[in-house]
Amino acid sequence: MSRTIIYATGNASKIEMMKNLFPHDEVLSLKDIYFDGDIVENGTTFQENAMLKAQAVQNFLKAQGKEYSVIGDDSGFCVDALWGRPWLASARYAWDHNYDRNRAKVLQEMQGIEKRNACMYCCLVELFPNGDYLVAEGKSFGKVLEKEERIVDNKYGYHCIFFSDDLQKGLWEVEIEEWVPVSDRKRAFEKLLQLEKEYLEKK
């Protein structure tokens, strides 16, 4: 049976990925539901921030008498030698949402460190209209390079300082189509899909 699911994002590539994984459902973005409110992400974990997004959108819909499942997400870059940082501060590690400076700060802090293990991390929360929710996480492991291999657009975040263990390549040298299948977000969605199947079978 087809459902309508709201993904609390305006990112077109995220929406496309979700549509591919939920082919029998209608997937709507924030733009599709005309949501333009500010969501304060002041949680202390990725899960809390993902839940805050889902709750804000669900409250917006309920105020209109609409009840849909909502998926919220949060993601980040985590470096073992930095005790997990940048972590929740990945987008603002240098305080100003500038990925050139964010990457520079990570590389500076990693100078002289041999063990450079890191991962891309994504957490998804699916919030159902009855208050039940599912949590799924995905990780893509690799290593922090010693320097940027290419200057890229800020939308790629930390990709040009990250070597993927799965691809055995730096993410700066692969197209998005090659990265997506082994990405943290794809893995989180695959886990969420399985959890959702088990949840719905019990209903």
N, C-alpha and C positions, 0 to 999 in steps of 0.2 A: 504494500500500500504506500502510495506516494505521500510524502510529508513536506512541509515547508520548514526549512532550517535557516536561521539567521546567523551569519558569521560576522562578528563584531569587528569588521575591518573595512577599509576602503581600498585596500591593496588588490589590484586586479589579478596579479599572479597568484596570490593566496586563494582568491575566490575560484580561479580556474582549477587549481589543484584540488580544492574541496569538491567542485563539481565532478571532476574525474573520479573521485573516490566515492561519491554519493550520487551515482548516475540516475537513480530512480526517484530522487528527491529534488524539490525546488530549492535552490540555494540563493539567498538574497544577501546583499551587502548593506552596509550602513547607508550608502547612497540610494539604494533601492527602496529603503523604508523611510527616507528623508530624515535620518537622524543626523543632527548637526550639533549636538550638545558636547560639552567638555567632560571627559572622564578623568577623574583624578586617580592616578595610579600611585597610591601611597602605601601599598602593601609591603610586607617585609620578606615576601617570597614570590617567586614566579607564579605559583598557584594562586596566591592571594590577588595579585594583579590581574590574572586571567579571570578570576571570579568577579572582580570589581567591574571589568568590562562587560561580562555576561549579565550581571545584575543590573547595571545601568541601562543596557539596551532592553532587557526584559521589562524593567519598570516603565520605560518609555512606551513599549508596546501595550502593556497592561492598562496604562492610562487611556489608551484608545480602544480598550475592550478586546485586544488581540492577544492570544496566547500561543506562542511558538517556542520551540527549543532554540536556545542561543548558545553559540560557541564563542568563547573568549580565549585569547592566547597571550602569552608573553614569552619572550625569548632573549637570549643573550650569549655572550662569548665568555667562556670560563677557562682560566689558565691555572693549572695545578700549582706552579711555583709561586703564584701570586695569591695563594689561598682562595682560589676561585674567582678572583676579580678578573675583569670588570663586573661580572655578574649582573645584578639588577641595574647597575649604572652604565651598562654597555653603550647606550646611546648618548650618554652625557658624561663619559669618564673624564673628559677634560673640562667638564662643567658647562659647555656651551653647544651641545648637540652638533659638534663638528667632527666628522670621522677622520679627517686628516690629523687633527690634534689628538683624537682618541687613540689612533693607531700609533702615533709618535710617542705617546705616553706609555703605552704598553711596551713598545720596543725599548724605550729608555729604561724602564723598570726591569726588563729582561736581559739587559747587557751583562755579559759574563756568566750567565746561567746556562748550564749544559742541558739539563733536563727540561724540555720545552713542551711537554704534553699539554694539550688543551682540547676543548670541545665546543662545538656549536650546540646550544641547548634550546629546546622548545617545550613549553607546557601548554596543554589545551584543557579547557574546562567546558564540558557541555552541561548546560543548566536547563532542566526540563521545567515545564510550566507548574508542575506540582511541587517543585522545590528540590527534587532529587537531582543529583549531579554526578558526572563521571570525570575522572582526571586521568590524563595520559601524557606521558613525557617521551621525548625522543632526543637522542644524542648522536652526533657525528664527530668521531674522534680524529685527532691529527696533532700537528705540532706548530708552534709559533716560529715563523721564519726569522732570520737574523736581521733582515731588512725588507722594505717594500720592494716587490719585484716589478710593480707597475702602478702608476697613478691611475686610479679608477674613480668613477662617479661615486659620490657618497652613498648611493642606494645599496652598494655592495658591502658596506660596513667594514668588517675585518677580513674580507676575502683575500686581499692582496698581501696579507701577512700570515696566511694559514695554509699549511700543507695537509691535504686530506689523506688519511691512512687508507680509506676505501679506494680512492682513485689513484693513489700514488702520484699525485700531481698537486701543484699549488692551485688553489681555487682561482687565482688571478688568470690562469691560462686555460680555463675550461668555460664552455658556454653553459648557460643556465640549464639547458635541457640535459646536460651530462651531470650536473650537480644535483638536480632535484631528486632523482631516484634514491640517492644515498644521504639526502639532507636530513637534518634533525626534524624539520617540520613534517616531511613525508613519513618518517618513522613514527612520529607522535600521532599523526592522523591514522596510520595503519593500526596502531594500538587502540586508538579511540574507536575505530570501526569495529574491532573485535569486541571491545567492552560494551559498545552500544548493542551489538547483536545479542550478546548474552543477557543484557538488561531487558531488551524488548521481548525476548523469548520468555522471560519470567512474568511479564505483565499479562 
